[in-house]
Amino acid sequence: MLTGLATSFRRHGSFGSDRVRTLWAAAVFTNSIIFWVSAVDSYRGSELSSPDFLQLLAQATALYFAAELVSLARESGEAADSEFTLVRRPFFVALALVDVIDIVDTARNGGIELILALGPSYYVAVLLSLSVYCVGYLVARERIQLLLATTMVVGQLAWLFTVPWVL
């Protein structure tokens, strides 16, 4: 992902024409950080079962796929907006899949008790992200995409710095 963004920056001298793609790349990057910090925190000192491993692998694969889609180097000469529009729907499906897998895994590991114990910040984060992904999937307008991507980056940073991680 970082390589794709660096390549774009080298070719075009700025991220100005790639604002939507750059903001979504930042959202995927912060999502990846949250995923890996959560994985380390969740499995510290415990055995990693086969279902746990498959869950981690599925989420990591979906994040990688989203990162690849958003960081494609522009070699076709198309405008940045039209390029993101081409990958927009599979990109949002991949991101939503990460959250859906997390919800299923959380329910599998702790049932409704664990989901309730996670509290309002978890519900807000899940509802916000899935809503953003649905709107992003349906709406291609640049202003809406910029608003959605900014919302995700700000929301993920807020989540990252407010959740009491046990590192």
Long-range contacts (C-beta under 8 A, 24 or more apart in sequence): 1-25, 1-28, 1-29, 1-67, 1-68, 1-70, 1-71, 2-29, 2-71, 3-71, 4-68, 4-70, 4-71, 4-72, 4-73, 5-71, 7-73, 8-71, 8-73, 8-74, 11-73, 11-74, 12-74, 17-79, 17-80, 18-74, 18-80, 19-80, 19-142, 19-146, 20-80, 20-81, 20-84, 20-142, 20-145, 20-146, 20-149, 21-70, 21-71, 21-80, 21-83, 21-84, 23-145, 23-146, 23-149, 23-150, 23-153, 24-70, 24-84, 24-91, 24-145, 24-149, 24-152, 25-67, 25-70, 25-71, 26-149, 26-153, 27-149, 27-152, 27-153, 27-156, 28-63, 28-66, 28-67, 28-70, 28-95, 29-67, 30-152, 30-153, 30-156, 30-157, 30-160, 31-63, 31-66, 31-95, 31-98, 31-152, 31-156, 32-63, 32-67, 33-160, 34-156, 34-159, 34-160, 35-59, 35-60, 35-63, 35-98, 37-160, 37-165, 37-167, 40-167, 41-165, 41-166, 41-167, 44-166, 51-105, 51-108, 52-105, 52-109, 55-101, 55-104, 55-105, 58-97, 58-101, 59-98, 59-101, 59-102, 62-94, 62-95, 62-97, 62-98, 62-101, 63-94, 63-98, 65-90, 65-94, 66-91, 66-94, 66-95, 66-98, 69-94, 81-142, 84-145, 85-140, 88-136, 88-137, 88-140, 88-145, 89-137, 91-136, 92-133, 92-134, 92-136, 92-137, 93-137, 95-129, 95-133, 96-129, 96-130, 96-133, 96-134, 96-137, 99-126, 99-129, 99-130, 99-133, 100-130, 102-126, 121-159, 121-162, 121-163, 125-155, 125-159, 128-152, 128-155, 129-155
